[in-house]
Amino acid sequence: MGRIIKWLFILIVLLALVVLGYALFGDFSAPGEDVTKPVVIDVD
């Protein structure tokens, strides 16, 4: 039983480190670009 708890603790610590690393270094946002399109308004 002690081995299972030890491995679960190690797994939780590793997952916490992965989440922390992703939060700090994982800036995978898409580059923004402006899109302009002319609009013709028909006012009759």
N, C-alpha and C positions, 0 to 999 in steps of 0.2 A: 504494500500500500504506500510505503514511503517513496518508492521509486516513481510511482505514478504522480504523486504530488510534486516531487522534484522536477520531473519532466514537464508537467503542466506549468510550474512556476517559470522554468527556463523558457518555455514557449511563449508565455505571456510577456516576459521581459523582452524577448526578441521581437514580438509583434509590436510592443510599445515603441521600441527603437525604430522599427520600420515606419510606423505612423509618424513619429517625430521627425525622421529624416525626410519623409515625403512632405510634411508640413513646412519644413524649413527650406528644402532645396528643390521641391517638385513644382516649379512654376511652369506648368504646361498649358498656359493660356494661349489662345489663338491670337495672332497679331491682328490688331484692328486696322481697318482701312475705311476711308470715307467713300461713300457711293453717292453720286449725284445723278439724277435723272430729270430731264426737263418735263414739265407737266403743262399740257395745253388745256386751258379751261374754256369750254364753249358756253358763253353766256349770251343766250338768245332768248 
